[in-house]
Amino acid sequence: MVVHFCSVCKKPSVQSCSLCYRAYYCSKEHQIQDWKKGHKNNCAPFKIAINEVLGRHLISTCDIPEGSVILQRKPLVICPKIVSLLLCLGCHKKLNNGDLNACSKCNWPVCGMGCENTELHKDECELLSQNNIRPQINLGSPKQSCYALIAPLRSLLLKEKSKSKFEALMNMQSNLENHRDSALYLALKQNIVPIIIDKLKIDTNEEEILTICSIFDTNAFDVRDSKGLVNVRALYSTVSLISHDCKQNTRHYYIDDDFEIHVSATIPIKKGEIITTSYTQTLWGTILRRKHLKQFKNFDCTCNRCKDPTEFGLYVGSIYCSSCRENDKSNCCPKMISTDSINSNANFKCENCDHVIAAKQVHWGNEALRNEILSLNKSDPKSFEAFLEKYKDVLHSTNTHVLEVKYALSQMYGNLNGYNICDIADDLVERKITLCHELLEVADILCPGSSRFRGSLLYDLQAAMVVQTRRSYEQEKITKQAASERLLEAVTILQESAKILSVEPDMKDLLEKRLETLSNYLDLD
Ligand SMILES: C[S@@+](CC[C@H](N)C(=O)[O-])C[C@H]1O[C@@H](n2cnc3c(N)ncnc32)[C@H](O)[C@@H]1O
């Protein structure tokens, strides 16, 4: 057994620092003493490394247990997306019912007086009002505004307010050369640069402004809250160095009104492993994930999932082989897989026979299916079920389009208007349970452990299981003993979901209430 010693008095100790797991202490007093003496400046379970493929990235410097917080940071800059529903420039919450509340000084949207005077809005407000720069609001329905000015403006204001924050921001990777000639950057150059330089008279230049915009596009995190009130973007120092992997080992969430980010390990991370996040969507196939990463983050992903044409045996980007399907209607029918999955122009070939499909055909097929899904009626699960039925001979059960539709259905049953979990028919409750199980099997491979996806699927699963069990018991289809066992199983699933999700403040109350309700349900009399 390895013996650790207190960093202060050198006595054998078993309690480690809960942030870095590297320093040990014999008592709380010694931990506080060491923290003040300097541990706070070098406490981190990771180091910054650099290589040719990833550029700068983070590597763990010790074994990090599943669920533990690896790093937390307040935003360097937080701001609306370039085009966004009307939101308050003070607190970033969506403005109620799209009402147009304007700041009494600068006329930009805010909630009210309280938000007009926030630290965040104060300085920009002064500049915008003095120079009469008005927001460009599209009064259609829903009302939207162009906020493209705000990200560079808030970043440039840091130059005066906090030199170190501005330097940290400018030290982030920008990828401007890849963005410079795009329609968006030409528009920024034409519309935003002159406002900042000529009207606001900020000491900067075109290159610096466009670099900041590009730094946002490369590094910004989508910041959302669970109530759907906030949908903005923010830059966080160090967190932005986390590299991408299509099977990531962390997740992140936001704490409090200042949107502090917490990054936690979703699976145990061994010392020396790269700490990763995903910049794309887990349920997408390799072609679409790689296209998205190339277009928005400027790199060709070569992670293990991308290199494996079967995507860890799930065949997310594959389809059934039409030749083999004629004779084999089972789930095991061979699939068409890419002949070189990290080359988007590679043909697809059957795993079993010589049937080949050209890359172009695969791209068109995927595009057509995605558009078909987008056109489905989002308030009618029947149209989603019809999609699955229509393509059951082409798309296998873990194909990307099937997974997207199954996930949509798992959310519709139990939540949609008219499909409340207590009101839907028994067969739909059963369907929701099946969908959750199927998606959990996929999650266990693509985003295992404490991922948010697993946590919320487990939550949905227990909700449906409880309704099903109560009904079966009331209809005398199952014994009291069987019902109790099933309810206990639901409690265990809820506890696992709570372990994953309750670190997120918004979820904590909901989960505690649910655990209480479920405990009452256990009494079947
Ligand atoms: C948010 S930054 C990450 C930090 C960056 N490596 C740096 O040095 O500042 C995103 C950029 O990192 C690089 N990157 C991240 N993950 C990668 C991966 N899996 N493969 C190749 N490049 C990656 C890409 O250049 C991408 O545009």
The ligand as an ORCA input file, in Angstrom:
! r2SCAN-3c Opt
* xyz 0 1
  C     -10.536     25.164    -28.445
  S      -9.034     25.023    -29.266
  C      -8.139     23.909    -28.275
  C      -6.824     24.473    -27.846
  C      -5.801     24.600    -28.951
  N      -5.231     23.323    -29.260
  C      -4.695     25.580    -28.608
  O      -3.530     25.275    -28.779
  O      -5.045     26.672    -28.172
  C      -9.536     24.111    -30.658
  C      -8.446     23.831    -31.630
  O      -7.570     22.825    -31.121
  C      -7.223     21.901    -32.131
  N      -7.781     20.577    -31.774
  C      -8.566     20.289    -30.717
  N      -8.859     18.981    -30.696
  C      -8.286     18.420    -31.769
  C      -8.242     17.101    -32.304
  N      -8.872     16.078    -31.726
  N      -7.512     16.894    -33.419
  C      -6.865     17.909    -34.038
  N      -6.893     19.197    -33.591
  C      -7.586     19.445    -32.467
  C      -7.824     22.418    -33.412
  O      -6.879     23.211    -34.061
  C      -8.975     23.280    -32.928
  O      -9.313     24.311    -33.829
*
